Amino acid sequence: MATTKLLAVLTILGTTLAARDKDLVTSLPNQANQIKQKFWSGSYEITTSKNIQYAFVESKSNPATDPLIVFLLGGPGVSSLSLGFFNGIGPLKADSMGNATFLDNPYSWNNKANVMVIDNPCGVGYSIGESGADYLHNDQSVAEDLYLTMARFYYDWPELRGNPLYLSGISYAGIYAPYLAYKIHIKNQEWKMNGVTSLMVNLKGFITGNGATDYEYEAPNSLIEDFVEFTLLPQSYLDGYIQNNCYFYWKNTRPDTNSTVCLDLYYKAMNLTKGAGIDTYDLMHPRYLPNKTEPHKLQYFLDKLSQGKADTVLSVDEYLSLPEVKTALHVNPLMKGPYSTVNNDIFKSYIVQREASNWIYDIFKQYGYKMMSISGDVDAEVTLRGVWKWIRERNWQVTKEWAPNIDEGEYRLVGYTQEWGNYTLATIHGYGHGAILEAGKDVTRLVEAFIKE
């Protein structure tokens, strides 16, 4: 009996090793700098027609025991591989202009963790479907697809089931990461109830960076208040907005106020701010007006998301479009076209659910999962002021008071932190919507401290 069980285990182990070895990346073509840790990339067939691309790199420290962090980009419709892995959190990073001349990233998240990114949902980056229905998504369907992707991953890496798992992401991944976490939480309960504990994973919590959470307190509904608070508009605009019960919500998650007074006030406010070059994703670094040539770096991705403009991220896109790069990254052969960081069609067709993700925080708070919101404090899209509003509604008990986070070596204010038991709010001072990607050292230190057991 013991011999039979041992043979079964060895057979499964051999199958999983063979499956993941086919996705091992031996080198990145045409790059002087290479990823020095073991690195895998490949495509998981999660249904008969959906193929989801992942990339996974081992920790520089102790991959056998270090946590696994799964990182997701938002949009919806933005690539985690291009903008996340190669422009922010991975061991290699595009140069300062976003070009595909990859440099070593001293603040990679894999310094102390195993890191996985997923091009999500189907239709984004290298992830590809075989029918039109494969590109229709809402929050629940994406959570299901992500769970199936993780199930395939854990089949190939069964030894990581016991490692602490943290889900993370930026912007609309403030929906993706908590929804996937909740899905895993429910499945873990089912496995436990049915006595199949070997299929449970060691979910610890999630991290979001300027992540969508509650549309009541986020742009566009929050914009006029933020502009007034940043002295970009006079108080009379906010007074008029409140007195006339004006509301404007993102992607029709709630009914807008269509009164002439509200519409006139809103569009006049937008003309005075965004029309004058104010960047709602980073209020401290206005956009250059059309006759200028050097937009703020974060605007590369944002312009592409909203208007489809060409930008320097395309140099990374062009690199990821090369046939030899697709071969090296084991991209599904169905993906024949060029790589694009942003899929505007996915953004337009995506059905946003009005409940957002704040309800998951309530559940996870009770179960003791760790949660952290990292917030660039000059973002007006997912504003810090909005985060404070949905937190106050919960009446959580403060366990660590508001305090500055100081970089002692540089005598510099990083931001502020406050804790409510298992929930942490950490701000990044002077950064906007892309803080989790742009404030490399500061964010990596926060993440490493958060996941430390």
Secondary structure, 3 states (H helix, E strand, C coil): CHHHHHHHHHHHHHHHHHHHHCCECCCCCCCCCCCCCCEEEEEEECCCCEEEEEEEECCCCCCCCCCEEEEECCCCCECHHHHHHHHHHCCEECCCCCCCCCEECCCCHHHCCEEEEECCCCCCCCCEECCHHHHCCEHHHHHHHHHHHHHHHHHHCHHHCCCCEEEEEECCHHHHHHHHHHHHHHHHHHHHHCCCHHHCCCEEEEEEECCCCCHHHCCCCCHHHHHHHCCCCCHHHHHHHHHCCCCCCHHHCCCCCCCHHHHHHHHHHHHHHHHHCCCCCCCCCCCCCCCCCCCCHHHHHHHHHHHCCCCCHHHHHHHHHCHHHHHHCCCCCCCCCCCCCECHHHHHHCECCCCCCHHHHHHHHHHCCEEEEEEECCCCCCCHHHHHHHHHCCCCCCCEEEEEEEECCCCEEEEEEEEECCEEEEEECCCCCCHHHHCHHHHHHHHHHHHCC
